[in-house]
Amino acid sequence: MPGVRRARREHRTAREGGRARNPRLAHPAHRRERDLARAGRGDSTVLSSLADRIRGIVTTQKSVADAAISRIPHENGSRIPNPGESRIPNPGCRDLSALGGTRSGDCFVVERRWERGVRHGRETIGAMAERLAHAAPYAPLFTANALARPPFVFFDLGCGSFADDGSFMVRQFLVTASREERPLLETVAEILNGAGALVTFNGKSFDAPLLETRYLFHRLEWTGGHVPHVDVLHAARRFWNLGDCSLSSLEKHVVGARRVADVDGFEVPARYFQFVRTGNVEPLVAVLEHNRLDLLTLAALTSRLFHLARTGSAEARTAREALALGQVFARAGMDVQAREAFERAIALSAAPAGAFDATKIDALRALAIAWRRVRRFDEAARCWRELLDIRGCPEIVAREANEALAIHHEHRVRDLAAAKTFALRGLEAAAYPAPTTWTRAVHHRLARLDRKILRVEGLKFEV
């Protein structure tokens, strides 16, 4: 029992605390015997902790295993290199001439230029430069590739910008060795310090957070957080609403450009790993060309977005563009431009009268709210009625339209019968369980309308 129930350690065993004593070694005779044995063999470097003992065992076994592995022949007759040995025959003398770049300090930089007369899709480089010059005088566009597994090192980062002569300049920084990542980050910081804005594609979710972690890893200051950041992906989803909002899909449907023999994005990390293992730079040629076209397409999309925001809805090509532009104007408090954009979206709708069109439904609802905001209730009622005439109008939108028309006819037109009709239609249109507060409000309105109708009929009878 003393081993199970101890003083100040009730119901705990003698060995449970992690510092259990060996009863045999606790005896003074055994301690003296152990000390004499150590002194006899001259062991002055006795391991002082269990961690040191384990480390010594693991190091010895690892050295033996590495020596055995290094003697195993490879498939082509050569031996497998040691873990600390490079797989590249001569890693210090890689031939990067196929990439067409040069060394700039500790960075390998590839530069390409497109003259202003070159066409990319529907627009020329010069037209893109003129449109962006009014919105953002110097807004570099960034695209990056990083390893998809720890340590998530950036191995390729591209920066594009328009020159004063209207040409488009792309600089790509390639990390050929891990020691080159810090100079790359320092160069990017210098670019961001002189930038008026930062333009990326999905950069707010991927590029910027990952870049920030790499800056923290290298004990560098991340300056990208102080620069206005435009993520074109979010705007693309709102303005074009494609099922596939990838950059290649937007390039095809919005920019009007097509790539030939392009490398798929999922192949990029594998090609870089092949370069790291073999030193063969050929797989990276297509990767750099792929990223250059990404930057060019990003410039075209950014130019289109800023052009729409600057010129207004008259330049919108589709109903979706006009609707998204109206929503941007509405959030900015530009009510007149917002109403014009919503009307433009309705006019650009290809659906005939009464046919279902999701974009047209959104535009009519937004226009009705915009008219109501400026107290143009008759125009708002016209939009609500047109919404109810569309076949397959969503239940929640139909419920909102019926409620708005019931309020309009009760308080403004003073047509109590029509107000009651719209209130009842709102209840009938609720195919799904409606909110309890909304249902209670409709019943309250119906009761009030019944009282008003009875009062009016009573007055008529007295007369």
Secondary structure, DSSP 8 states (H G I E B T S, - for coil): -TTTSBTTBTT--TTTTS----TTTTSHHHHHHHHHHHHHHT------SHHHHHHHHHHHHHHHHHHHHHTSB-TTS-B---TTS-SSSSGGG---GGGT-EEETTEEEEEEEE-TT-EETTEEHHHHHHHHHHH-SS--EEEEEE-SSTT--EEEEEEEEE-TTS-EEEEEEE-SSGGGHHHHHHHHHHHHHT-S-EEESSIIIIIHHHHHHHHHHTT----GGGS-EEEHHHHHHHHT--S--SHHHHIIIII----SS---GGGHHHHHHHHHHH---HHHHHHHHHHHHHHHHHHHHHHHHHHHHHH-GGG--SHHHHHHHHHHHHHTT-HHHHHHHHHHHHHH--S-TTS--HHHHHHHHHHHHHHHHTT-HHHHHHHHHHHHTSTT--HHHHHHHHHHHHHHIIIII--HHHHHHHHHHHHHH--S---HHHHHHHHHHHHHHHHHHHHHHHHHHH-
